[in-house]
Amino acid sequence: MFFTNAQFVRGMLVVLASSWVGLSGSYAHAENKIQLVTAPTEIQIFIQQVLPLHPRFTAAQAELDSVKASLNAAEKAIYNPELELDTEETNINTSTIGLSQTIDWGDQRGAKTQIATSLLDAALANFQSERQLLVRDLLMALSDYQNKTRLADLSNQRLKLMKDFYSVARQKHAAGDINQVELDLAQLAYSETVLNNAQILAEQVNAEQSFYAIYGISSTADKPLLPNLTVDFQKIEIPAELDVFVMTLPQMLRVRANVAATKNTIGLRESESSADPTIAIRGGKEDTESLAGLTLTIPLNIRNNFSAEIEAARKDYLQAEYLAQLAYRNLRGDVTSRTRQYQLTRKAWKQWLATGKVSMNRQLKLLKRLWQAGDLSTTDYLVQIKQNLDTHSAGIELQTTLWSSWLNWLDVTAQIESWLQLNNTRNK
């Protein structure tokens, strides 16, 4: 048995629609909930103050309002009545008045309303995604700025330490306590520190400018009081019912709503192909004679029955279904990978807190005394100083990575609003 192209497309739509219902229908009323320890109050207050006034937030709100207006427009009637006035003065004076109305026989209004409703659902889901992405970017920029500042402070401390070390080394060389090789080693260490410090300070400036840009700050004087980003990062697991969970995420709700809009477009094309009749009534006078008339006009879709437009809409729907399934797979993978990345980073952070966080200043002072007393060679002194400072630098960078992993997980799982208790900023 052979199938036409149109029959094949229709068959595929039936198969995809039934499989998608099996995938999404049972999740329609599922709740997207994860038990979270709420963020510190000062972080909540800070975001609540910054978020509503941010241009990206207001732009997303304006876009949503535009879609709402489009729904209102779609609910209006397709055709307006037409009034016709006619007068003719010859040997016989004729005057008529007529009123005509085209009937939306194919219910284009209903189809357009369904499409606009689906697009509004997609816009609401997109608004939530954009809002959460903005919060993630705000906190990411703040975290990067504060941690880059801490790295810059540590680098300045390293520079001062190496400068003092090189000064003392020159004195010890003049006194004959160390040889030329050790003095050259001290000079090289100092020069390397100068170069590294310049690079770290440049990175701090870039982070600061990125922070100023996203927060809309023009100068240091405009900088708000920044919250302390110390957070007890909680343990999380991949949701037990991952398939159910993924289908409730706004990223997936937006895709599903767009698929529904594409499906409803088929109905719109079918309604546009219908023969919408026009009924007209008229009345008037011809000299002393009264006139009355009724006209029915029906378009004949003979030369073009608009089947091509309908077939194109079906193929667009077929494509949307395939892309929706792809989006589901990708989002499911993102949730899994982001969760595992956070778990690994959190584990490393906990281990560093348990074993790596020691008093840096106490160690540096002890090393300096040992070196000045001659109990520690210049090489060993430099190695241990570098190890000490690098360990603390690695801890700061690990904290930045942990914050990034945490915020990315909150974003992909749509939990940022829940974590920050931002229900009052939801669009109604």
C-alpha positions in Angstrom: 0.0 0.0 0.0 1.3 3.4 -0.9 0.7 6.6 1.0 0.6 10.2 -0.2 2.9 12.7 1.4 -0.1 14.3 3.1 -1.3 10.9 4.5 2.2 10.2 5.8 2.3 13.6 7.6 -1.1 13.0 9.2 -0.1 9.5 10.3 3.1 10.8 11.9 1.1 13.5 13.7 -1.2 10.9 15.2 1.8 8.8 16.4 3.7 11.8 17.8 0.6 13.2 19.5 -0.3 9.9 21.2 3.3 9.4 22.4 3.6 13.0 23.6 0.3 12.6 25.5 1.7 9.5 27.1 4.8 11.5 28.1 3.2 14.7 29.2 -0.4 14.0 30.0 0.2 12.3 33.3 2.4 15.2 34.4 0.0 18.0 33.7 -0.8 18.4 37.4 2.5 17.4 38.9 4.2 19.8 41.2 7.7 21.0 40.8 8.9 20.9 44.4 12.2 20.3 46.1 12.8 20.7 49.8 15.2 23.6 50.1 16.8 25.5 53.0 15.9 29.1 52.2 18.6 31.6 51.4 19.9 34.0 54.2 17.6 36.9 54.8 20.1 39.6 53.6 20.4 37.9 50.2 16.7 37.7 49.9 16.2 41.3 50.7 19.0 42.4 48.4 17.5 40.6 45.4 14.0 41.7 46.2 15.3 45.3 46.1 17.3 45.0 42.9 15.1 42.7 40.7 11.9 44.7 40.1 13.8 47.7 38.8 16.2 45.9 36.6 15.8 46.6 32.8 15.9 42.9 31.9 13.0 42.3 34.3 10.9 45.2 33.1 11.7 44.2 29.5 10.5 40.7 30.1 7.4 42.1 31.8 6.7 44.3 28.8 7.1 41.3 26.4 4.5 39.4 28.5 2.1 42.3 28.5 2.4 42.4 24.7 1.4 38.8 24.5 -1.5 39.4 26.8 -2.6 42.3 24.5 -2.3 39.9 21.5 -4.7 37.5 23.2 -7.2 40.3 23.7 -6.9 41.2 20.0 -7.4 37.5 19.0 -10.7 37.4 21.0 -12.1 40.2 18.8 -14.4 39.5 15.9 -12.8 38.8 12.5 -15.2 40.8 10.3 -16.8 44.1 10.9 -20.2 45.0 9.3 -20.1 47.3 6.3 -22.5 50.1 5.6 -23.2 51.1 2.0 -25.0 54.3 0.9 -25.9 54.8 -2.8 -27.8 57.6 -4.6 -28.4 58.1 -8.3 -30.1 61.1 -9.9 -31.3 60.5 -13.5 -34.8 60.5 -14.9 -35.5 58.2 -12.0 -34.1 59.2 -8.7 -32.8 56.2 -6.7 -31.5 56.1 -3.2 -30.5 52.9 -1.3 -28.9 52.0 2.0 -27.3 48.6 2.7 -25.7 46.7 5.5 -23.5 43.7 5.0 -21.8 41.2 7.4 -19.3 38.5 6.6 -19.8 35.5 8.8 -16.8 33.7 10.4 -18.1 30.4 9.2 -14.8 28.5 9.8 -14.4 30.0 13.3 -11.1 31.8 12.7 -11.7 33.8 15.9 -11.8 30.7 18.0 -8.6 29.3 16.3 -6.8 32.5 16.8 -7.9 32.7 20.4 -6.6 29.1 21.0 -3.2 30.1 19.4 -3.0 33.3 21.4 -3.8 31.4 24.6 -1.1 28.8 24.0 1.4 31.7 23.2 0.4 33.3 26.5 1.2 30.1 28.3 4.5 30.0 26.6 5.2 33.7 27.5 4.3 33.1 31.1 6.8 30.2 31.3 9.4 32.2 29.4 8.8 35.1 31.8 9.6 32.8 34.8 12.7 31.4 33.0 14.0 34.9 32.2 13.3 36.1 35.7 15.2 33.2 37.2 18.0 33.6 34.7 18.4 37.2 35.7 18.6 36.4 39.4 21.2 33.8 38.6 23.2 36.3 36.6 22.9 38.9 39.4 24.2 36.5 42.1 26.8 35.1 39.8 28.2 38.5 39.1 28.2 39.4 42.8 29.9 36.2 43.7 32.5 36.6 41.1 33.1 40.2 42.0 33.5 39.4 45.7 35.8 36.4 45.2 37.9 38.2 42.6 38.3 41.0 45.2 39.4 38.4 47.8 41.9 37.0 45.3 43.2 40.5 44.6 43.6 41.1 48.4 45.5 37.8 48.7 47.7 38.7 45.7 48.5 42.1 47.2 49.5 40.3 50.4 51.6 37.9 48.4 53.3 40.9 46.7 54.1 42.6 50.0 55.4 39.4 51.4 57.7 38.8 48.4 58.9 42.4 48.4 59.8 42.1 52.1 61.4 38.8 51.4 63.5 40.2 48.6 64.6 43.1 50.8 65.6 40.9 53.6 67.4 38.5 51.2 69.5 41.5 49.9 70.4 42.3 53.5 71.3 38.7 54.2 73.4 38.5 51.0 75.3 41.7 52.0 76.0 40.1 55.4 77.2 36.9 53.7 74.4 34.8 55.2 73.1 33.6 51.7 74.9 33.2 48.4 74.2 34.8 45.0 72.1 31.9 43.8 69.7 32.3 46.7 69.5 36.1 46.1 68.7 35.6 42.4 66.1 33.1 43.4 64.5 35.7 45.7 64.6 38.3 43.0 62.9 35.9 40.5 60.2 35.1 43.0 59.5 38.7 43.5 59.4 39.5 39.8 57.1 36.6 39.2 54.8 37.9 41.9 54.7 41.3 40.4 53.6 39.9 37.1 51.0 37.6 38.6 49.6 40.4 40.8 49.1 42.6 37.7 47.1 39.8 36.0 45.0 39.1 39.1 44.2 42.8 39.6 43.2 43.1 35.9 40.8 40.2 36.4 39.4 41.9 39.5 38.8 45.0 37.5 37.0 43.0 34.8 34.8 41.3 37.4 34.1 44.7 39.0 33.0 46.2 35.7 30.8 43.2 34.9 29.2 43.6 38.3 28.7 47.4 37.7 27.2 46.7 34.2 24.6 44.1 35.3 23.6 46.0 38.3 23.5 49.3 36.5 26.0 51.0 38.8 27.9 54.0 37.4 30.3 54.6 40.2 31.5 53.2 43.5 29.4 55.8 45.3 26.3 54.2 43.8 27.2 50.7 44.9 24.5 49.3 47.3 25.3 47.5 50.5 26.3 44.1 49.4 25.1 41.0 51.2 27.4 38.4 52.7 27.3 35.4 50.4 28.2 32.9 53.1 25.7 30.0 52.6 25.5 26.5 54.1 25.3 24.7 50.8 22.8 21.9 51.3 22.9 18.3 50.0 20.7 17.6 47.0 19.9 14.6 44.9 18.5 13.9 41.4 14.7 13.9 41.7 13.3 10.4 42.2 10.7 10.9 39.5 12.9 12.8 37.1 10.6 12.5 34.1 7.7 14.0 36.0 10.0 16.7 37.4 11.4 17.7 34.0 7.9 18.1 32.5 7.0 20.6 35.2 9.9 23.0 34.5 9.2 26.3 32.9 11.6 25.5 30.1 9.5 22.5 29.2 6.2 24.2 29.8 7.3 26.9 27.2 8.1 24.2 24.7 4.8 22.4 25.2 2.9 25.6 24.9 4.6 26.4 21.6 3.8 22.9 20.3 0.1 23.6 21.2 0.2 26.9 19.4 1.7 25.2 16.3 -1.0 22.5 16.5 -3.8 25.1 16.8 -2.3 26.8 13.7 -3.5 23.8 11.7 -7.1 24.6 12.9 -6.6 28.3 11.9 -5.4 27.3 8.4 -8.4 25.0 8.0 -10.8 27.8 9.2 -9.2 30.2 6.8 -9.9 27.8 3.9 -13.6 27.8 4.7 -16.0 29.7 2.5 -17.1 32.5 4.7 -20.4 33.8 3.4 -21.5 37.5 3.3 -25.1 38.5 3.9 -26.3 41.9 2.8 -29.6 43.6 3.2 -30.5 46.9 1.5 -33.5 49.2 1.2 -34.4 52.4 -0.5 -36.6 54.2 -2.9 -36.8 54.5 -6.6 -39.0 57.6 -7.2 -42.1 56.7 -5.3 -41.4 52.9 -5.3 -39.9 51.3 -2.2 -36.9 48.9 -2.7 -35.8 46.0 -0.5 -33.2 43.4 -1.2 -31.2 40.5 0.2 -27.8 39.3 -1.1 -25.9 36.2 -0.2 -22.3 36.0 -1.4 -20.3 32.7 -1.1 -16.7 32.5 -2.3 -15.9 29.5 -4.4 -12.6 28.0 -3.4 -12.1 26.3 -6.8 -8.8 27.7 -8.1 -7.2 27.6 -4.6 -8.6 25.4 -1.9 -5.8 26.4 0.5 -4.8 22.8 1.1 -1.1 23.7 0.7 -1.3 26.1 3.6 -2.9 23.4 5.7 -0.3 20.8 4.8 2.5 23.3 5.6 0.9 23.9 9.0 0.9 20.1 9.6 4.5 19.8 8.8 5.4 22.7 11.1 3.5 20.9 13.8 5.4 17.7 13.0 8.7 19.6 13.3 7.6 21.2 16.6 6.8 17.8 18.1 10.3 16.4 17.2 12.0 19.5 18.6 9.9 19.2 21.8 11.1 15.7 22.3 14.7 16.8 21.7 14.3 19.7 24.2 13.0 17.2 26.8 16.0 15.0 26.4 18.4 17.9 26.6 16.7 19.4 29.6 16.6 16.0 31.4 20.3 15.6 30.7 21.0 19.2 32.0 19.2 18.5 35.3 21.2 15.3 35.8 24.6 16.8 34.9 24.1 20.1 36.9 23.1 18.0 39.9 26.1 15.8 39.7 28.4 18.8 39.1 27.1 20.5 42.2 27.4 17.3 44.3 31.1 16.8 43.3 32.0 20.5 43.9 30.2 20.5 47.3 32.1 17.4 48.3 35.4 19.0 47.4 34.3 22.2 49.3 33.5 20.2 52.4 36.8 18.4 52.3 38.6 21.7 51.9 36.8 23.1 54.9 37.8 20.1 57.0 41.4 19.9 56.0 42.6 22.9 54.1 41.4 25.9 56.0 44.2 26.7 58.4 45.7 30.0 59.7 47.6 31.4 56.8 49.2 34.3 58.8 50.4 32.0 61.5 52.1 29.8 59.0 53.7 32.6 57.2 55.1 34.2 60.3 56.5 30.8 61.4 58.2 30.2 58.0 59.7 33.7 58.0 61.2 33.1 61.5 62.7 29.7 60.4 64.2 31.2 57.3 65.7 34.2 59.0 67.2 31.9 61.7 68.8 29.8 59.0 66.7 26.7 59.9 65.0 26.8 56.4 66.7 27.2 53.1 65.6 29.9 50.7 64.3 27.3 48.2 62.3 25.5 50.9 61.0 28.8 52.2 59.7 29.9 48.8 58.1 26.4 48.1 56.2 26.4 51.4 55.1 30.0 51.0 53.9 29.3 47.5 52.1 26.2 48.7 50.4 28.1 51.5 49.2 31.0 49.4 48.2 28.8 46.5 46.1 26.7 48.9 44.1 29.7 50.1 43.8 31.0 46.6 42.5 27.6 45.5 39.9 27.7 48.3 38.6 31.0 47.1 38.4 29.7 43.5 36.7 26.6 44.7 34.1 28.7 46.5 33.5 30.6 43.2 33.0 27.3 41.4 30.7 26.0 44.1 28.6 29.2 43.8 28.4 28.8 40.1 27.4 25.1 40.3 24.8 26.0 42.9 23.3 28.8 40.9 23.3 26.8 37.7 21.5 24.0 39.4 18.9 26.4 40.9 18.4 27.8 37.4 18.0 24.6 35.5 15.7 23.1 38.1 13.7 26.4 38.5 14.3 26.6 42.2 15.8 30.1 42.5 12.5 31.8 43.4 11.8 29.1 46.0 15.3 29.4 47.5 15.0 33.2 47.7 11.3 33.3 48.6 10.5 35.5 45.7 6.9 34.6 45.3 5.9 38.3 45.6 7.7 39.1 42.4 5.7 36.6 40.3 3.7 38.0 37.5 -0.1 37.7 38.0 
